[in-house]
Structure formats: structure tokens, C-alpha cells
């Protein structure tokens, strides 16, 4: 599990599926699913097939606005 220095993470699955793991739960996401969570929430992910996602970090950890 890891964390990211951002306020919000948004994960949208375009195709395939992905397992999103948190310290207390696991989510199975498939195409068209979207989840939003705090970047400080310890998490990890796993997928067994070709999966396309859009993963957005707000604000970007490397942005000058932080």
C-alpha cells in the first residue's frame, strides 16, 4: 500500500477491470466504473488483464500550487 501527496484521486476504468485495494477494503472495478478517494488513503491496485484507466491526481503532486 502507498499514498500520494494530493487531495483527491479519481480512477475511471475505460476498459478491462482492476482491483483497488485499501487497508480495510477492496473494490472490484470494471469498465465505466469511477471511484474517488483521498490521496492520503493507503492503497494499491492489481489487474490480470489489459486494462485502460484514467487516473487523476488533484492537485498534481508535482504542481507549483502545492
CORVENUR-V367662 format. One record per residue. RES is the residue in three letters. PSI is psi as a letter, one per 40 degrees, with the letter a starting at -180 (NA if undefined). D_LAST is the distance of its C-alpha to the last C-alpha in Angstrom with 1 decimal. Layout:
res=<RES | RES>
psi=<PSI | PSI>
d_last=<D_LAST | D_LAST>
//
This chain:
res=<UNK | UNK | UNK | UNK | UNK | UNK | UNK | UNK | UNK | UNK | UNK | UNK | UNK | UNK | UNK | UNK | UNK | UNK | UNK | UNK | UNK | UNK | UNK | UNK | UNK | UNK | UNK | UNK | UNK | UNK | UNK | UNK | UNK | UNK | UNK | UNK | UNK | UNK | UNK | UNK | UNK | UNK | UNK | UNK | UNK | UNK | UNK | UNK | UNK | UNK | UNK | UNK | UNK | UNK | UNK | UNK | UNK | UNK | UNK | UNK | UNK | UNK | UNK | UNK | UNK | UNK>
psi=<i | i | i | i | g | i | d | h | h | h | h | h | h | d | i | a | i | i | h | h | h | i | d | e | i | h | h | h | i | i | h | e | i | i | i | h | i | h | d | e | h | h | i | i | i | i | i | e | i | h | h | h | i | h | h | h | h | h | i | h | d | e | i | e | e | NA>
d_last=<23.2 | 19.5 | 16.1 | 12.8 | 9.3 | 8.8 | 10.2 | 13.2 | 15.3 | 18.2 | 21.2 | 24.1 | 27.3 | 29.1 | 32.1 | 33.3 | 32.1 | 29.5 | 29.4 | 26.1 | 26.5 | 24.9 | 26.2 | 28.6 | 29.3 | 29.6 | 29.4 | 31.5 | 30.1 | 32.2 | 32.0 | 30.6 | 28.9 | 25.3 | 23.3 | 20.0 | 18.5 | 15.6 | 13.8 | 14.7 | 18.3 | 20.2 | 21.6 | 23.5 | 25.6 | 29.0 | 31.2 | 34.8 | 35.1 | 33.5 | 30.7 | 28.4 | 25.2 | 22.1 | 19.0 | 15.9 | 12.4 | 10.3 | 7.5 | 8.4 | 7.3 | 7.8 | 6.2 | 5.5 | 3.8 | 0.0>
//
